[in-house]
Amino acid sequence: MANEVAGKLFWARIDVYLSYRKTLKDICDSAGLRFDIIKAQQTLSRIPKAEDVCALARALDIPSEWFLTGETRSAYDNLRVEKGSKYVRIKEITNRLYYSSEQELVETESLLGIAEQLLKKEG
């Protein structure tokens, strides 16, 4: 019974993103999964195997642990789940920071007031 409840919650969380993005078939296709197998698991309220959960999560750009537990571990993952404009903005900032020079990173840390905090953690 507990497994069935967990399965229903899992698929309800998946449905949140399917309702306004793509169909389950579309997501299975992008994840490289067989739609008929995933659909049967959904119908039976069964959670797919771990590899398939991860593939679905990647296809939807949502943390896999959120689909399983309804919780996330970081502010960034919370933003990924919400999928709002703030997520889009922070994702773009993160992408730009990733390709920044060391000097640009130091300047950004200083601007945000986190340079001293980071130095304390390193030391």
Helices and strands as residue ranges (DSSP letters): H 2-18, H 24-31, H 35-43, H 50-60, H 64-69, H 75-82, H 85-98, H 102-112, H 115-122
